[in-house]
């Protein structure tokens, strides 16, 4: 796993802040999992926030959307810091969708 560009630490859930066992979650999974890993768009989640219904991000579309918005914002901020003129366009080209509008 690449170093996350988000404020996340193993053993602390990114969403609820609970200490304990955590699992790696790629914010943009499926065909974008590799990109998510390369770009540091990964977080640590407790099992409850990750995979346990009804609140796990894999079952709660709103929670997943919020996480993707946080990921996109972090990506755009990183691109802007690296001198990319249009970070939103760079994100959309790379991931195929805009989660912030």
N, CA, C and O of each residue as an XYZ file, in Angstrom:
404
protein
N       0.845     -1.181      0.000
C       0.000      0.000      0.000
C       0.888      1.240      0.000
O       1.847      1.337      0.766
N       0.550      2.184     -0.873
C       1.254      3.463     -0.907
C       0.893      4.266      0.336
O      -0.147      4.036      0.953
N       1.745      5.196      0.693
C       1.444      6.067      1.826
C       0.206      6.896      1.486
O       0.111      7.491      0.413
N      -0.722      6.919      2.413
C      -1.963      7.664      2.196
C      -1.697      9.165      2.224
O      -0.867      9.641      2.998
N      -2.400      9.899      1.383
C      -2.312     11.361      1.403
C      -3.343     11.932      2.375
O      -3.429     13.147      2.552
N      -4.116     11.063      2.996
C      -5.116     11.480      3.972
C      -4.582     11.241      5.377
O      -3.648     10.463      5.574
N      -5.173     11.908      6.336
C      -4.754     11.759      7.726
C      -5.334     10.465      8.284
O      -6.394     10.470      8.910
N      -4.639      9.369      8.054
C      -5.121      8.059      8.491
C      -3.958      7.269      9.071
O      -2.836      7.338      8.570
N      -4.233      6.526     10.119
C      -3.204      5.712     10.765
C      -3.752      4.321     11.049
O      -4.904      4.156     11.450
N      -2.906      3.334     10.832
C      -3.296      1.959     11.142
C      -3.644      1.882     12.630
O      -2.920      2.396     13.483
N      -4.765      1.227     12.915
C      -5.198      1.080     14.294
C      -6.184      2.146     14.752
O      -6.697      2.077     15.869
N      -6.455      3.143     13.887
C      -7.441      4.184     14.192
C      -8.364      4.318     12.985
O      -7.903      4.597     11.878
N      -9.660      4.120     13.194
C     -10.613      4.209     12.087
C     -10.709      5.646     11.582
O     -10.923      6.577     12.358
N     -10.548      5.809     10.283
C     -10.614      7.123      9.649
C     -11.986      7.769      9.824
O     -12.085      8.992      9.922
N     -13.038      6.963      9.865
C     -14.390      7.513      9.947
C     -14.880      7.743     11.367
O     -15.385      8.824     11.670
N     -14.746      6.766     12.235
C     -15.318      6.902     13.585
C     -14.283      7.199     14.654
O     -14.644      7.556     15.776
N     -12.998      7.058     14.331
C     -11.940      7.354     15.288
C     -11.679      6.260     16.303
O     -10.852      6.434     17.198
N     -12.366      5.139     16.182
C     -12.191      4.029     17.130
C     -10.788      3.450     17.010
O     -10.257      3.287     15.911
N     -10.199      3.142     18.164
C      -8.896      2.477     18.201
C      -9.107      0.970     18.178
O     -10.077      0.467     18.744
N      -8.216      0.261     17.533
C      -8.295     -1.199     17.489
C      -7.929     -1.717     16.120
O      -7.144     -1.110     15.391
N      -8.511     -2.848     15.786
C      -8.237     -3.462     14.492
C      -8.786     -2.594     13.362
O      -9.918     -2.115     13.428
N      -7.978     -2.398     12.333
C      -8.429     -1.656     11.152
C      -8.088     -2.446      9.901
O      -7.222     -3.322      9.900
N      -8.798     -2.105      8.840
C      -8.605     -2.738      7.533
C      -8.328     -1.634      6.522
O      -8.831     -0.518      6.652
N      -7.532     -1.952      5.524
C      -7.231     -0.991      4.463
C      -8.413     -0.888      3.512
O      -8.947     -1.900      3.058
N      -8.815      0.335      3.215
C      -9.901      0.559      2.254
C      -9.387      1.481      1.155
O      -8.902      2.579      1.428
N      -9.499      1.022     -0.095
C      -9.170      1.850     -1.259
C     -10.401      2.695     -1.561
O     -11.471      2.152     -1.837
N     -10.264      3.997     -1.512
C     -11.412      4.887     -1.695
C     -12.058      4.681     -3.061
O     -13.283      4.688     -3.184
N     -11.248      4.503     -4.058
C     -11.762      4.236     -5.397
C     -11.355      2.810     -5.759
O     -10.217      2.556     -6.156
N     -12.294      1.894     -5.617
C     -12.011      0.475     -5.827
C     -12.315      0.027     -7.238
O     -12.358      0.825     -8.175
N     -12.523     -1.255     -7.364
C     -12.818     -1.832     -8.676
C     -11.691     -1.549     -9.646
O     -10.523     -1.775     -9.330
N     -12.038     -1.049    -10.840
C     -11.007     -0.802    -11.853
C     -10.042      0.316    -11.454
O      -8.975      0.453    -12.052
N     -10.411      1.117    -10.444
C      -9.550      2.225    -10.012
C      -8.742      1.893     -8.760
O      -8.080      2.768     -8.201
N      -8.789      0.653     -8.321
C      -8.078      0.258     -7.098
C      -6.580      0.526     -7.207
O      -5.972      1.061     -6.280
N      -5.991      0.158     -8.328
C      -4.551      0.371     -8.532
C      -4.224      1.862     -8.495
O      -3.235      2.270     -7.886
N      -5.067      2.681     -9.157
C      -4.851      4.129     -9.152
C      -4.967      4.686     -7.742
O      -4.170      5.528     -7.330
N      -5.958      4.214     -7.011
C      -6.174      4.638     -5.632
C      -4.925      4.352     -4.798
O      -4.499      5.178     -3.991
N      -4.353      3.181     -5.005
C      -3.142      2.802     -4.288
C      -1.969      3.696     -4.697
O      -1.238      4.193     -3.840
N      -1.790      3.900     -5.997
C      -0.700      4.742     -6.498
C      -0.797      6.175     -5.978
O       0.219      6.799     -5.673
N      -2.011      6.690     -5.879
C      -2.226      8.090     -5.498
C      -2.360      8.295     -3.995
O      -2.539      9.423     -3.538
N      -2.276      7.216     -3.226
C      -2.391      7.338     -1.776
C      -3.806      7.602     -1.310
O      -4.012      8.200     -0.254
N      -4.779      7.164     -2.081
C      -6.183      7.355     -1.717
C      -6.705      6.100     -1.026
O      -7.625      5.432     -1.499
N      -6.080      5.810      0.111
C      -6.438      4.675      0.942
C      -6.568      5.158      2.382
O      -5.884      6.091      2.804
N      -7.448      4.514      3.120
C      -7.644      4.850      4.530
C      -7.772      3.558      5.324
O      -8.013      2.486      4.769
N      -7.604      3.686      6.632
C      -7.828      2.572      7.542
C      -9.203      2.726      8.157
O      -9.550      3.793      8.664
N      -9.983      1.662      8.113
C     -11.328      1.659      8.683
C     -11.474      0.487      9.636
O     -10.913     -0.584      9.408
N     -12.238      0.699     10.715
C     -12.567     -0.421     11.597
C     -13.523     -1.337     10.826
O     -14.150     -0.895      9.863
N     -13.642     -2.595     11.231
C     -14.534     -3.513     10.514
C     -15.974     -2.995     10.432
O     -16.648     -3.196      9.421
N     -16.441     -2.337     11.479
C     -17.817     -1.825     11.492
C     -18.020     -0.780     10.388
O     -19.010     -0.835      9.658
N     -17.101      0.155     10.268
C     -17.229      1.203      9.243
C     -16.875      0.695      7.849
O     -17.243      1.320      6.854
N     -16.174     -0.418      7.764
C     -15.743     -0.931      6.471
C     -16.764     -1.887      5.854
O     -17.260     -1.635      4.756
N     -17.077     -2.964      6.539
C     -17.832     -4.047      5.892
C     -19.082     -4.533      6.601
O     -19.773     -5.408      6.080
N     -19.393     -4.001      7.757
C     -20.532     -4.542      8.503
C     -21.789     -3.723      8.223
O     -21.808     -2.517      8.471
N     -22.843     -4.367      7.708
C     -24.092     -3.647      7.437
C     -24.727     -3.157      8.740
O     -24.526     -3.791      9.776
N     -25.461     -2.091      8.732
C     -25.792     -1.266      7.575
C     -24.838     -0.091      7.387
O     -24.954      0.643      6.405
N     -23.892      0.099      8.316
C     -23.067      1.311      8.290
C     -21.754      1.189      7.535
O     -21.125      2.208      7.247
N     -21.324     -0.005      7.209
C     -20.073     -0.157      6.480
C     -20.146      0.544      5.128
O     -21.186      0.536      4.469
N     -19.045      1.142      4.726
C     -19.048      1.926      3.483
C     -19.448      1.093      2.263
O     -19.894      1.645      1.258
N     -19.294     -0.215      2.344
C     -19.698     -1.062      1.223
C     -21.212     -1.291      1.187
O     -21.734     -1.876      0.238
N     -21.908     -0.828      2.223
C     -23.368     -0.979      2.302
C     -24.091      0.363      2.363
O     -25.292      0.427      2.101
N     -23.388      1.416      2.701
C     -23.980      2.738      2.887
C     -23.483      3.665      1.773
O     -22.367      4.181      1.835
N     -24.319      3.868      0.767
C     -23.921      4.659     -0.407
C     -23.539      6.086     -0.025
O     -22.624      6.657     -0.619
N     -24.215      6.662      0.942
C     -23.902      8.042      1.357
C     -22.531      8.109      2.024
O     -21.771      9.048      1.786
N     -22.212      7.126      2.851
C     -20.898      7.089      3.500
C     -19.801      6.920      2.456
O     -18.751      7.557      2.546
N     -20.040      6.068      1.469
C     -19.066      5.859      0.399
C     -18.885      7.145     -0.408
O     -17.762      7.505     -0.764
N     -19.982      7.829     -0.694
C     -19.899      9.081     -1.448
C     -19.091     10.123     -0.674
O     -18.245     10.803     -1.255
N     -19.343     10.253      0.627
C     -18.591     11.215      1.441
C     -17.108     10.885      1.443
O     -16.273     11.786      1.361
N     -16.771      9.608      1.537
C     -15.374      9.198      1.522
C     -14.731      9.517      0.176
O     -13.579      9.945      0.122
N     -15.463      9.312     -0.891
C     -14.932      9.640     -2.222
C     -14.765     11.146     -2.395
O     -13.832     11.586     -3.067
N     -15.639     11.934     -1.808
C     -15.494     13.389     -1.859
C     -14.236     13.828     -1.113
O     -13.495     14.688     -1.588
N     -14.001     13.237      0.047
C     -12.790     13.538      0.817
C     -11.558     13.146      0.008
O     -10.575     13.886     -0.030
N     -11.611     11.989     -0.633
C     -10.493     11.524     -1.451
C     -10.221     12.433     -2.630
O      -9.070     12.770     -2.907
N     -11.274     12.834     -3.327
C     -11.095     13.721     -4.478
C     -10.523     15.059     -4.037
O      -9.627     15.597     -4.688
N     -11.029     15.592     -2.947
C     -10.525     16.884     -2.454
C      -9.038     16.794     -2.115
O      -8.266     17.693     -2.449
N      -8.640     15.713     -1.455
C      -7.233     15.527     -1.107
C      -6.367     15.404     -2.362
O      -5.273     15.964     -2.423
N      -6.858     14.674     -3.353
C      -6.129     14.516     -4.615
C      -5.944     15.870     -5.293
O      -4.847     16.207     -5.740
N      -7.030     16.644     -5.366
C      -6.960     17.951     -6.025
C      -6.010     18.894     -5.287
O      -5.264     19.640     -5.920
N      -6.033     18.867     -3.969
C      -5.116     19.710     -3.194
C      -3.669     19.323     -3.459
O      -2.807     20.188     -3.614
N      -3.407     18.031     -3.509
C      -2.052     17.560     -3.787
C      -1.613     17.983     -5.184
O      -0.482     18.435     -5.363
N      -2.483     17.843     -6.171
C      -2.149     18.234     -7.535
C      -1.881     19.740     -7.623
O      -0.945     20.167     -8.299
N      -2.702     20.540     -6.942
C      -2.508     21.994     -6.945
C      -1.156     22.356     -6.319
O      -0.455     23.236     -6.818
N      -0.799     21.683     -5.239
C       0.496     21.928     -4.592
C       1.649     21.548     -5.511
O       2.737     22.117     -5.419
N       1.410     20.592     -6.389
C       2.433     20.157     -7.342
C       2.415     20.969     -8.633
O       3.111     20.630     -9.590
N       1.623     22.037     -8.663
C       1.618     22.936     -9.812
C       0.672     22.573    -10.936
O       0.731     23.181    -12.005
N      -0.194     21.604    -10.727
C      -1.170     21.249    -11.762
C      -2.205     22.367    -11.824
O      -2.825     22.704    -10.816
N      -2.390     22.944    -13.023
C      -3.270     24.102    -13.190
C      -4.741     23.798    -12.974
O      -5.457     24.596    -12.369
N      -5.194     22.667    -13.456
C      -6.613     22.316    -13.352
C      -6.746     20.950    -12.665
O      -6.952     19.931    -13.323
N      -6.624     20.949    -11.334
C      -6.645     19.663    -10.632
C      -7.963     18.905    -10.746
O      -7.963     17.674    -10.728
N      -9.083     19.610    -10.862
C     -10.374     18.919    -11.001
C     -10.406     18.147    -12.311
O     -10.841     16.996    -12.352
N      -9.947     18.779    -13.373
C      -9.907     18.102    -14.672
C      -8.952     16.908    -14.639
O      -9.228     15.871    -15.243
N      -7.832     17.057    -13.935
C      -6.872     15.951    -13.819
C      -7.513     14.776    -13.088
O      -7.331     13.622    -13.475
N      -8.267     15.077    -12.023
C      -8.942     14.014    -11.281
C      -9.961     13.309    -12.171
O     -10.000     12.080    -12.222
N     -10.781     14.083    -12.871
C     -11.831     13.499    -13.711
C     -11.239     12.661    -14.841
O     -11.791     11.622    -15.202
N     -10.126     13.108    -15.390
C      -9.481     12.336    -16.443
C      -8.963     11.005    -15.894
O      -9.050      9.973    -16.559
N      -8.434     11.041    -14.698
C      -7.842      9.836    -14.087
C      -8.898      8.869    -13.557
O      -8.766      7.655    -13.712
N      -9.954      9.410    -12.926
C     -10.937      8.556    -12.259
C     -12.294      8.495    -12.961
O     -13.145      7.683    -12.598
N     -12.493      9.341    -13.950
C     -13.701      9.240    -14.764
C     -14.957      9.838    -14.199
O     -16.019      9.722    -14.810
N     -14.874     10.482    -13.037
C     -16.080     11.054    -12.431
C     -15.691     12.150    -11.458
O     -14.611     12.129    -10.867
N     -16.595     13.108    -11.304
C     -16.423     14.173    -10.336
C     -17.387     13.922     -9.166
O     -18.600     13.868     -9.367
N     -16.860     13.773     -7.964
C     -17.673     13.504     -6.776
C     -17.995     14.774     -6.005
O     -18.729     14.716     -5.019
N     -17.473     15.913     -6.421
C     -17.631     17.139     -5.638
C     -18.742     18.074     -6.130
O     -19.133     18.982     -5.396
N     -19.245     17.885     -7.310
C     -20.322     18.766     -7.800
C     -21.669     18.087     -7.706
O     -22.685     18.677     -8.074
